[in-house]
Amino acid sequence: MSVTPDVIREKLIAEIGAIHVDVEDTSPNRCAASFKVLVVSPQFEGKPLLQRHRMVNNCLAEELKEIHAFEQKTLTPEQWEKQKAQ
């Protein structure tokens, strides 16, 4: 299975109810070995950062086996709105 930004985005939307997902392939030659993601989900409400990251990691467990580097930022919808306003 090839890991693509679309595969990551669709899985996060389907499995953790993400309402916004940005996925950037940060591999030097865009070979899908390194990704940076921003995930906004109401399921993150009241959860500490570590628990949010575990939710994302569990969701993408199979994909992470093929990825060499994975950077994530997880926000609630309220945090996302505040960040956009800045």
Long-range contacts (C-beta under 8 A, 24 or more apart in sequence): 1-62, 1-63, 1-66, 2-32, 3-32, 3-35, 3-63, 3-66, 3-67, 4-32, 5-35, 7-63, 8-35, 8-37, 8-60, 8-63, 11-59, 11-60, 11-63, 12-37, 12-39, 12-41, 12-56, 12-59, 12-60, 15-59, 16-41, 16-43, 16-55, 16-56, 16-59, 17-41, 17-42, 17-43, 19-77, 20-80, 26-69, 26-71, 32-66, 32-67, 33-67, 33-68, 33-69, 34-67, 34-68, 34-69, 34-70, 35-67, 35-69, 35-70, 35-71, 36-71, 36-72, 37-70, 37-71, 37-72, 37-73, 38-72, 38-73, 38-75, 39-72, 39-73, 39-74, 39-75, 40-74, 40-75, 40-76, 40-77, 40-79, 40-80, 41-74, 41-76, 41-77, 42-76, 42-77, 44-74, 44-75, 44-76, 45-76, 49-74
